[in-house]
Amino acid sequence: MRHNIKPLCLLPLIACLLTPLANADDCDNATTQGDMNACAGRQYQAADKQLNAVYQQITQRLKDDADTKKLLVGAQRSWVAFRDAECEFAASGVSGGSVYPLIRLNCLTAQTVSRTTALKEYLKCQEGDMGCPVPAQ
């Protein structure tokens, strides 16, 4: 009987290859600029994903109000332009340096979290609140 042990020999190699990927997600212990930049990128992506989810909830509530939905889209586009310009300015002091992505991404994350918080307030509108453009659920 012939045994195929080659796949078993690959297991230690696979474990060695996957260890750096697991460590790359440990942002609290990131020590290299590349790891810190990568962590900041993932944090920004997570914040952006949350923002998009809240934005979609609002657009869903506005589905029957095309005019207000158009205003929201315009406001969001203006906010994106502001966010990008603000973060370019905030990171301009380190432009061209290895820390630039970290500074810029941290700014993008902070701005995005702030915007998400603001949009979440619209989801709390109560019935009859004349000062809130998003209908209550």
C-alpha positions in Angstrom: 0.0 0.0 0.0 1.3 3.4 -0.9 0.8 6.4 1.3 0.8 9.9 0.1 2.5 12.0 2.7 3.3 15.0 0.6 0.2 16.9 1.7 1.1 16.4 5.3 4.6 17.9 4.6 2.9 21.0 3.4 1.0 21.7 6.6 3.9 23.3 8.5 4.7 25.4 5.4 1.1 26.6 5.1 1.1 27.5 8.8 4.3 29.5 8.4 2.9 31.4 5.4 -0.4 32.2 7.2 1.2 33.5 10.5 2.3 36.8 9.0 -1.2 37.4 7.7 -2.7 36.8 11.2 -0.1 39.1 12.8 -0.9 41.8 10.2 -4.4 42.2 11.7 -2.9 42.9 15.1 -3.0 46.7 14.8 -2.3 47.4 18.4 1.1 45.8 18.1 2.0 47.1 14.6 5.7 48.2 14.7 6.6 48.9 11.1 5.3 51.9 9.1 3.9 49.5 6.5 1.9 47.6 9.1 0.6 50.8 10.7 -0.4 52.1 7.2 -2.1 48.9 6.4 -4.0 48.9 9.7 -5.1 52.5 9.2 -6.4 51.4 5.7 -8.4 48.6 7.2 -9.8 50.9 9.9 -10.8 53.5 7.3 -12.5 50.7 5.2 -14.5 49.6 8.2 -15.6 53.1 9.0 -16.5 53.7 5.3 -18.5 50.5 5.3 -20.5 51.6 8.3 -21.1 55.1 6.8 -22.4 53.5 3.6 -24.8 51.2 5.6 -26.2 54.2 7.5 -26.5 56.3 4.3 -28.4 53.4 2.6 -30.8 53.3 5.6 -31.5 57.0 5.1 -31.9 56.7 1.3 -34.4 53.8 1.9 -36.5 56.0 4.1 -36.4 58.7 1.5 -37.4 56.5 -1.4 -40.8 58.2 -1.7 -39.3 61.7 -1.5 -37.2 62.3 -4.6 -36.5 66.0 -3.8 -35.2 65.4 -0.3 -33.2 62.4 -1.5 -31.6 64.6 -4.1 -30.6 67.0 -1.4 -29.1 64.2 0.6 -27.1 63.0 -2.4 -25.8 66.6 -3.0 -24.9 67.0 0.7 -23.1 63.7 0.7 -21.1 64.5 -2.4 -20.2 67.9 -0.9 -19.2 66.2 2.3 -16.9 63.7 0.5 -15.2 66.6 -1.3 -14.7 68.4 2.0 -13.4 65.3 3.7 -10.9 64.6 1.0 -9.7 68.2 0.9 -9.5 68.4 4.6 -7.5 65.2 4.9 -5.1 66.2 2.1 -4.5 69.5 4.0 -4.1 67.7 7.4 -1.5 65.4 6.0 0.3 67.9 3.8 3.0 68.5 6.5 4.3 65.0 5.8 3.6 64.8 2.1 6.0 62.4 0.4 6.9 60.7 3.7 6.3 57.1 4.7 3.9 58.3 7.5 1.7 60.3 5.0 -0.7 57.4 4.4 -1.1 56.9 8.1 -1.9 60.5 8.8 -4.2 60.8 5.8 -6.1 57.6 6.6 -6.5 58.5 10.2 -8.0 61.7 9.2 -10.3 60.0 6.7 -11.4 57.6 9.4 -12.1 60.4 11.9 -14.1 62.4 9.4 -16.0 59.3 8.3 -16.9 58.3 11.9 -18.0 61.9 12.6 -20.2 61.9 9.5 -21.7 58.5 10.4 -22.6 59.8 13.8 -24.3 62.8 12.2 -26.3 60.7 9.8 -27.3 58.3 12.6 -29.0 61.2 14.3 -31.3 61.4 11.2 -32.4 57.9 11.8 -33.6 58.9 15.3 -36.2 61.4 14.0 -39.5 61.2 15.8 -42.9 61.4 14.1 -43.9 65.0 13.8 -40.4 66.4 14.1 -40.6 69.2 11.6 -36.9 69.9 11.8 -35.9 66.5 10.7 -35.8 65.7 6.9 -35.9 61.9 7.4 -39.2 60.3 8.1 -39.5 58.2 11.3 -39.4 54.5 10.8 
